[in-house]
Amino acid sequence: MKRNFWIWIIALLGVMACTKGGDLYEAKGNMFTVSSAASARQLLPAIDTPSVATLSGVYDEGLNNLTFSLTWTDLWRDTKRDTITAVAFYGPASATGNGELVRSLTFINPNRNGTANLGLSGGTSFSTQQQTDLLAGSYYFIITTRRYPAGIVRGQLSLEKK
């Protein structure tokens, strides 16, 4: 009798521990591939470093969600070490002008070469006007470091409808 009691208690606790997950949302808008090739020479004003980076990702217009991979090479070559502090998005601006800060994602990475997978969604996503500017290709990104808080590389974002 005691054994059956404990089996029922364990089974009841197991059922109570199961939870229903949240609802899944289906994208109802257009999907875009996002890409950019960044360099130090694209900064305004440009800086003389061989630093380069690429951004590739997907923007879901219906969910207002940008997910991307960021890869960087030779952000610093000299003997002074540096640390990445953020990736920031600016706009609206063409490749020959500077825009206002739109979003900044703080992340710390002490490697001069590397990759990070990041995203903007929910409270960090874009307003209606920002979405329009993003889809028009009027945004660029920069990678900031401790030694280069105004940016060490810059790349204009290009979006293509899937």
CYANA upper distance limits for C-alpha pairs under 8 A (distance plus 0.5 A):
  1 MET  CA      5 PHE  CA      6.81
  2 LYS  CA      6 TRP  CA      6.92
  3 ARG  CA      7 ILE  CA      6.81
  4 ASN  CA      8 TRP  CA      6.70
  5 PHE  CA      9 ILE  CA      6.75
  6 TRP  CA     10 ILE  CA      6.55
  7 ILE  CA     11 ALA  CA      6.59
  8 TRP  CA     12 LEU  CA      6.49
  9 ILE  CA     13 LEU  CA      6.63
 10 ILE  CA     14 GLY  CA      6.59
 11 ALA  CA     15 VAL  CA      6.76
 12 LEU  CA     16 MET  CA      6.67
 13 LEU  CA     17 ALA  CA      6.53
 14 GLY  CA     18 CYS  CA      7.09
 27 ALA  CA     60 ASP  CA      7.57
 27 ALA  CA     62 GLY  CA      5.97
 27 ALA  CA     63 LEU  CA      6.59
 28 LYS  CA     61 GLU  CA      8.47
 28 LYS  CA     62 GLY  CA      5.46
 28 LYS  CA     63 LEU  CA      7.98
 29 GLY  CA     60 ASP  CA      7.18
 29 GLY  CA     61 GLU  CA      5.55
 29 GLY  CA     62 GLY  CA      4.24
 29 GLY  CA     63 LEU  CA      7.77
 30 ASN  CA     60 ASP  CA      6.73
 30 ASN  CA     61 GLU  CA      5.83
 30 ASN  CA     62 GLY  CA      6.96
 30 ASN  CA    161 LYS  CA      7.54
 30 ASN  CA    162 LYS  CA      8.06
 31 MET  CA     58 VAL  CA      7.45
 31 MET  CA     59 TYR  CA      6.33
 31 MET  CA     60 ASP  CA      5.24
 31 MET  CA     61 GLU  CA      6.62
 31 MET  CA    161 LYS  CA      6.47
 31 MET  CA    162 LYS  CA      6.12
 32 PHE  CA     58 VAL  CA      6.10
 32 PHE  CA     59 TYR  CA      5.56
 32 PHE  CA     60 ASP  CA      7.01
 32 PHE  CA     61 GLU  CA      8.23
 32 PHE  CA    159 LEU  CA      6.41
 32 PHE  CA    160 GLU  CA      5.70
 32 PHE  CA    161 LYS  CA      4.81
 32 PHE  CA    162 LYS  CA      5.80
 33 THR  CA     56 SER  CA      7.95
 33 THR  CA     57 GLY  CA      6.34
 33 THR  CA     58 VAL  CA      5.12
 33 THR  CA     59 TYR  CA      6.84
 33 THR  CA    159 LEU  CA      6.07
 33 THR  CA    160 GLU  CA      5.78
 33 THR  CA    161 LYS  CA      6.96
 33 THR  CA    162 LYS  CA      7.07
 34 VAL  CA     55 LEU  CA      8.04
 34 VAL  CA     56 SER  CA      6.00
 34 VAL  CA     57 GLY  CA      5.44
 34 VAL  CA     58 VAL  CA      5.99
 34 VAL  CA     59 TYR  CA      7.18
 34 VAL  CA     68 PHE  CA      8.40
 34 VAL  CA    157 LEU  CA      7.12
 34 VAL  CA    158 SER  CA      6.15
 34 VAL  CA    159 LEU  CA      5.13
 34 VAL  CA    160 GLU  CA      7.21
 35 SER  CA     54 THR  CA      7.88
 35 SER  CA     55 LEU  CA      5.86
 35 SER  CA     56 SER  CA      4.92
 35 SER  CA     57 GLY  CA      6.97
 35 SER  CA    157 LEU  CA      6.32
 35 SER  CA    158 SER  CA      5.83
 35 SER  CA    159 LEU  CA      7.15
 36 SER  CA     54 THR  CA      6.08
 36 SER  CA     55 LEU  CA      5.58
 36 SER  CA     56 SER  CA      7.12
 36 SER  CA    155 GLY  CA      6.05
 36 SER  CA    156 GLN  CA      6.39
 36 SER  CA    157 LEU  CA      5.56
 36 SER  CA    158 SER  CA      6.67
 37 ALA  CA     52 VAL  CA      8.00
 37 ALA  CA     53 ALA  CA      6.57
 37 ALA  CA     54 THR  CA      5.11
 37 ALA  CA     55 LEU  CA      7.14
 37 ALA  CA    155 GLY  CA      6.00
 37 ALA  CA    156 GLN  CA      7.96
 38 ALA  CA     42 GLN  CA      7.49
 38 ALA  CA     52 VAL  CA      6.01
 38 ALA  CA     53 ALA  CA      5.44
 38 ALA  CA     54 THR  CA      6.33
 38 ALA  CA     55 LEU  CA      8.46
 38 ALA  CA    142 ILE  CA      8.43
 38 ALA  CA    153 VAL  CA      6.19
 38 ALA  CA    154 ARG  CA      5.31
 38 ALA  CA    155 GLY  CA      4.34
 38 ALA  CA    156 GLN  CA      7.82
 39 SER  CA     43 LEU  CA      7.99
 39 SER  CA     50 PRO  CA      7.98
 39 SER  CA     51 SER  CA      6.28
 39 SER  CA     52 VAL  CA      4.88
 39 SER  CA     53 ALA  CA      6.87
 39 SER  CA    152 ILE  CA      8.28
 39 SER  CA    153 VAL  CA      5.13
 39 SER  CA    154 ARG  CA      6.06
 39 SER  CA    155 GLY  CA      7.13
 40 ALA  CA     46 ALA  CA      6.56
 40 ALA  CA     47 ILE  CA      6.06
 40 ALA  CA     48 ASP  CA      7.17
 40 ALA  CA     49 THR  CA      6.51
 40 ALA  CA     50 PRO  CA      7.38
 40 ALA  CA     51 SER  CA      6.24
 40 ALA  CA     52 VAL  CA      7.22
 40 ALA  CA    152 ILE  CA      6.13
 40 ALA  CA    153 VAL  CA      4.72
 40 ALA  CA    154 ARG  CA      6.75
 41 ARG  CA     46 ALA  CA      5.15
 41 ARG  CA     47 ILE  CA      6.39
 41 ARG  CA     48 ASP  CA      7.25
 41 ARG  CA     49 THR  CA      8.22
 41 ARG  CA    153 VAL  CA      7.95
 41 ARG  CA    154 ARG  CA      8.37
 42 GLN  CA     46 ALA  CA      6.40
 42 GLN  CA     95 ALA  CA      8.07
 42 GLN  CA    153 VAL  CA      7.48
 42 GLN  CA    154 ARG  CA      5.99
 42 GLN  CA    155 GLY  CA      7.23
 43 LEU  CA     47 ILE  CA      7.32
 43 LEU  CA    151 GLY  CA      7.99
 43 LEU  CA    152 ILE  CA      8.14
 43 LEU  CA    153 VAL  CA      6.87
 43 LEU  CA    154 ARG  CA      5.90
 44 LEU  CA     96 THR  CA      8.11
 44 LEU  CA     97 GLY  CA      7.79
 44 LEU  CA     98 ASN  CA      7.51
 47 ILE  CA    152 ILE  CA      8.08
 49 THR  CA     75 LEU  CA      8.38
 49 THR  CA     76 TRP  CA      8.14
 50 PRO  CA     74 ASP  CA      7.15
 50 PRO  CA     75 LEU  CA      7.90
 51 SER  CA     72 TRP  CA      8.16
 51 SER  CA     73 THR  CA      6.67
 51 SER  CA     74 ASP  CA      5.55
 51 SER  CA     75 LEU  CA      5.05
 51 SER  CA     76 TRP  CA      7.32
 51 SER  CA    152 ILE  CA      7.67
 51 SER  CA    153 VAL  CA      7.06
 52 VAL  CA     72 TRP  CA      6.33
 52 VAL  CA     73 THR  CA      6.02
 52 VAL  CA     74 ASP  CA      7.31
 52 VAL  CA     75 LEU  CA      7.34
 52 VAL  CA    153 VAL  CA      6.88
 53 ALA  CA     70 LEU  CA      7.56
 53 ALA  CA     71 THR  CA      5.92
 53 ALA  CA     72 TRP  CA      4.55
 53 ALA  CA     73 THR  CA      6.66
 53 ALA  CA    153 VAL  CA      7.49
 54 THR  CA     70 LEU  CA      6.30
 54 THR  CA     71 THR  CA      5.78
 54 THR  CA     72 TRP  CA      6.97
 54 THR  CA    155 GLY  CA      8.38
 55 LEU  CA     68 PHE  CA      7.08
 55 LEU  CA     69 SER  CA      6.22
 55 LEU  CA     70 LEU  CA      5.15
 55 LEU  CA     71 THR  CA      7.06
 56 SER  CA     68 PHE  CA      5.94
 56 SER  CA     69 SER  CA      5.95
 56 SER  CA     70 LEU  CA      7.27
 57 GLY  CA     66 LEU  CA      7.67
 57 GLY  CA     67 THR  CA      6.01
 57 GLY  CA     68 PHE  CA      4.34
 57 GLY  CA     69 SER  CA      6.58
 58 VAL  CA     66 LEU  CA      6.34
 58 VAL  CA     67 THR  CA      6.06
 58 VAL  CA     68 PHE  CA      6.88
 59 TYR  CA     64 ASN  CA      7.64
 59 TYR  CA     65 ASN  CA      6.18
 59 TYR  CA     66 LEU  CA      4.91
 59 TYR  CA     67 THR  CA      7.08
 60 ASP  CA     64 ASN  CA      6.04
 60 ASP  CA     65 ASN  CA      5.68
 60 ASP  CA     66 LEU  CA      6.96
 61 GLU  CA     65 ASN  CA      7.34
 61 GLU  CA    131 GLN  CA      8.43
 63 LEU  CA    121 SER  CA      8.44
 64 ASN  CA    121 SER  CA      7.00
 64 ASN  CA    122 GLY  CA      8.31
 64 ASN  CA    125 SER  CA      6.63
 64 ASN  CA    126 PHE  CA      7.18
 64 ASN  CA    131 GLN  CA      8.34
 65 ASN  CA    119 GLY  CA      7.84
 65 ASN  CA    120 LEU  CA      6.28
 65 ASN  CA    121 SER  CA      5.12
 65 ASN  CA    122 GLY  CA      7.99
 65 ASN  CA    125 SER  CA      6.81
 66 LEU  CA    119 GLY  CA      5.87
 66 LEU  CA    120 LEU  CA      5.56
 66 LEU  CA    121 SER  CA      6.98
 66 LEU  CA    125 SER  CA      8.12
 67 THR  CA    117 ASN  CA      8.06
 67 THR  CA    118 LEU  CA      6.42
 67 THR  CA    119 GLY  CA      4.61
 67 THR  CA    120 LEU  CA      6.92
 68 PHE  CA    117 ASN  CA      6.33
 68 PHE  CA    118 LEU  CA      6.01
 68 PHE  CA    119 GLY  CA      6.44
 69 SER  CA    115 THR  CA      7.38
 69 SER  CA    116 ALA  CA      6.18
 69 SER  CA    117 ASN  CA      4.92
 69 SER  CA    118 LEU  CA      6.77
 70 LEU  CA    115 THR  CA      5.95
 70 LEU  CA    116 ALA  CA      5.72
 70 LEU  CA    117 ASN  CA      6.82
 70 LEU  CA    118 LEU  CA      8.14
 71 THR  CA    113 ASN  CA      8.13
 71 THR  CA    114 GLY  CA      6.18
 71 THR  CA    115 THR  CA      4.77
 71 THR  CA    116 ALA  CA      7.10
 72 TRP  CA    112 ARG  CA      7.90
 72 TRP  CA    113 ASN  CA      5.88
 72 TRP  CA    114 GLY  CA      6.00
 72 TRP  CA    115 THR  CA      6.97
 73 THR  CA    112 ARG  CA      6.85
 73 THR  CA    113 ASN  CA      4.97
 73 THR  CA    114 GLY  CA      7.29
 74 ASP  CA    112 ARG  CA      5.89
 74 ASP  CA    113 ASN  CA      6.31
 75 LEU  CA    112 ARG  CA      5.48
 75 LEU  CA    113 ASN  CA      7.34
 75 LEU  CA    152 ILE  CA      7.72
 76 TRP  CA     80 LYS  CA      8.41
 76 TRP  CA     81 ARG  CA      7.85
 76 TRP  CA     82 ASP  CA      7.58
 76 TRP  CA    112 ARG  CA      6.37
 77 ARG  CA    112 ARG  CA      8.38
 81 ARG  CA    110 PRO  CA      8.36
 82 ASP  CA    110 PRO  CA      6.86
 82 ASP  CA    111 ASN  CA      8.49
 82 ASP  CA    112 ARG  CA      8.19
 82 ASP  CA    145 THR  CA      7.15
 82 ASP  CA    146 ARG  CA      6.76
 82 ASP  CA    147 ARG  CA      6.91
 83 THR  CA    108 ILE  CA      7.19
 83 THR  CA    109 ASN  CA      6.13
 83 THR  CA    110 PRO  CA      4.78
 83 THR  CA    111 ASN  CA      7.44
 83 THR  CA    112 ARG  CA      8.37
 83 THR  CA    145 THR  CA      5.85
 83 THR  CA    146 ARG  CA      6.29
 83 THR  CA    147 ARG  CA      8.36
 84 ILE  CA    107 PHE  CA      7.62
 84 ILE  CA    108 ILE  CA      5.92
 84 ILE  CA    109 ASN  CA      5.55
 84 ILE  CA    110 PRO  CA      6.67
 84 ILE  CA    111 ASN  CA      8.32
 84 ILE  CA    143 ILE  CA      7.57
 84 ILE  CA    144 THR  CA      6.37
 84 ILE  CA    145 THR  CA      4.67
 84 ILE  CA    146 ARG  CA      7.15
 85 THR  CA    106 THR  CA      6.40
 85 THR  CA    107 PHE  CA      5.96
 85 THR  CA    108 ILE  CA      5.40
 85 THR  CA    109 ASN  CA      7.50
 85 THR  CA    143 ILE  CA      8.20
 85 THR  CA    144 THR  CA      6.11
 85 THR  CA    145 THR  CA      5.48
 85 THR  CA    146 ARG  CA      6.98
 86 ALA  CA    104 SER  CA      7.11
 86 ALA  CA    105 LEU  CA      5.94
 86 ALA  CA    106 THR  CA      4.72
 86 ALA  CA    107 PHE  CA      5.63
 86 ALA  CA    108 ILE  CA      7.41
 86 ALA  CA    143 ILE  CA      6.40
 86 ALA  CA    144 THR  CA      5.81
 86 ALA  CA    145 THR  CA      7.56
 87 VAL  CA    104 SER  CA      6.38
 87 VAL  CA    105 LEU  CA      5.91
 87 VAL  CA    106 THR  CA      7.12
 87 VAL  CA    107 PHE  CA      8.06
 87 VAL  CA    141 PHE  CA      7.28
 87 VAL  CA    142 ILE  CA      6.20
 87 VAL  CA    143 ILE  CA      5.04
 87 VAL  CA    144 THR  CA      6.74
 88 ALA  CA    101 LEU  CA      7.66
 88 ALA  CA    102 VAL  CA      8.06
 88 ALA  CA    103 ARG  CA      6.23
 88 ALA  CA    104 SER  CA      4.61
 88 ALA  CA    105 LEU  CA      6.65
 88 ALA  CA    141 PHE  CA      5.95
 88 ALA  CA    142 ILE  CA      5.88
 88 ALA  CA    143 ILE  CA      6.98
 88 ALA  CA    144 THR  CA      8.12
 89 PHE  CA    101 LEU  CA      6.63
 89 PHE  CA    102 VAL  CA      6.00
 89 PHE  CA    103 ARG  CA      5.72
 89 PHE  CA    104 SER  CA      6.71
 89 PHE  CA    139 TYR  CA      7.14
 89 PHE  CA    140 TYR  CA      6.23
 89 PHE  CA    141 PHE  CA      4.93
 89 PHE  CA    142 ILE  CA      7.13
 90 TYR  CA     98 ASN  CA      8.14
 90 TYR  CA     99 GLY  CA      5.79
 90 TYR  CA    100 GLU  CA      5.76
 90 TYR  CA    101 LEU  CA      5.00
 90 TYR  CA    102 VAL  CA      5.65
 90 TYR  CA    103 ARG  CA      7.68
 90 TYR  CA    139 TYR  CA      6.01
 90 TYR  CA    140 TYR  CA      5.94
 90 TYR  CA    141 PHE  CA      6.65
 91 GLY  CA     98 ASN  CA      7.69
 91 GLY  CA     99 GLY  CA      4.66
 91 GLY  CA    100 GLU  CA      5.87
 91 GLY  CA    101 LEU  CA      7.23
 91 GLY  CA    102 VAL  CA      7.13
 91 GLY  CA    133 ASP  CA      7.94
 91 GLY  CA    138 SER  CA      6.33
 91 GLY  CA    139 TYR  CA      5.01
 91 GLY  CA    140 TYR  CA      7.01
 92 PRO  CA     99 GLY  CA      5.82
 92 PRO  CA    100 GLU  CA      7.59
 92 PRO  CA    133 ASP  CA      6.53
 92 PRO  CA    134 LEU  CA      8.32
 92 PRO  CA    138 SER  CA      5.20
 92 PRO  CA    139 TYR  CA      5.95
 93 ALA  CA     97 GLY  CA      5.96
 93 ALA  CA     98 ASN  CA      6.19
 93 ALA  CA     99 GLY  CA      5.51
 93 ALA  CA    138 SER  CA      5.58
 93 ALA  CA    139 TYR  CA      6.65
 93 ALA  CA    140 TYR  CA      8.12
 94 SER  CA     98 ASN  CA      7.98
 94 SER  CA    138 SER  CA      6.32
 94 SER  CA    139 TYR  CA      8.07
 94 SER  CA    156 GLN  CA      8.18
 95 ALA  CA    140 TYR  CA      8.34
 95 ALA  CA    156 GLN  CA      6.61
 99 GLY  CA    139 TYR  CA      8.42
103 ARG  CA    124 THR  CA      7.79
120 LEU  CA    124 THR  CA      5.91
120 LEU  CA    125 SER  CA      5.68
121 SER  CA    125 SER  CA      4.97
126 PHE  CA    130 GLN  CA      5.87
126 PHE  CA    131 GLN  CA      6.18
127 SER  CA    131 GLN  CA      6.58
128 THR  CA    132 THR  CA      6.94
129 GLN  CA    133 ASP  CA      6.81
130 GLN  CA    134 LEU  CA      6.49
131 GLN  CA    135 LEU  CA      6.60
132 THR  CA    136 ALA  CA      6.71
133 ASP  CA    137 GLY  CA      7.07
133 ASP  CA    138 SER  CA      5.82
133 ASP  CA    139 TYR  CA      7.37
134 LEU  CA    138 SER  CA      6.17
134 LEU  CA    139 TYR  CA      6.09
134 LEU  CA    157 LEU  CA      8.43
134 LEU  CA    159 LEU  CA      8.49
135 LEU  CA    159 LEU  CA      6.81
136 ALA  CA    159 LEU  CA      8.31
137 GLY  CA    156 GLN  CA      7.93
137 GLY  CA    157 LEU  CA      6.27
137 GLY  CA    158 SER  CA      5.89
137 GLY  CA    159 LEU  CA      6.86
138 SER  CA    156 GLN  CA      8.10
138 SER  CA    157 LEU  CA      7.82
139 TYR  CA    156 GLN  CA      6.63
139 TYR  CA    157 LEU  CA      6.20
140 TYR  CA    154 ARG  CA      7.31
140 TYR  CA    155 GLY  CA      5.89
140 TYR  CA    156 GLN  CA      4.57
140 TYR  CA    157 LEU  CA      5.66
141 PHE  CA    154 ARG  CA      6.12
141 PHE  CA    155 GLY  CA      6.00
141 PHE  CA    156 GLN  CA      7.05
141 PHE  CA    157 LEU  CA      7.69
142 ILE  CA    151 GLY  CA      6.03
142 ILE  CA    152 ILE  CA      7.54
142 ILE  CA    153 VAL  CA      5.96
142 ILE  CA    154 ARG  CA      4.93
142 ILE  CA    155 GLY  CA      7.15
143 ILE  CA    151 GLY  CA      5.83
143 ILE  CA    152 ILE  CA      6.40
143 ILE  CA    153 VAL  CA      6.22
143 ILE  CA    154 ARG  CA      7.47
144 THR  CA    148 TYR  CA      6.35
144 THR  CA    149 PRO  CA      5.55
144 THR  CA    150 ALA  CA      6.68
144 THR  CA    151 GLY  CA      4.76
144 THR  CA    152 ILE  CA      6.36
144 THR  CA    153 VAL  CA      8.27
145 THR  CA    149 PRO  CA      5.88
145 THR  CA    151 GLY  CA      7.23
145 THR  CA    152 ILE  CA      7.42
148 TYR  CA    152 ILE  CA      6.14
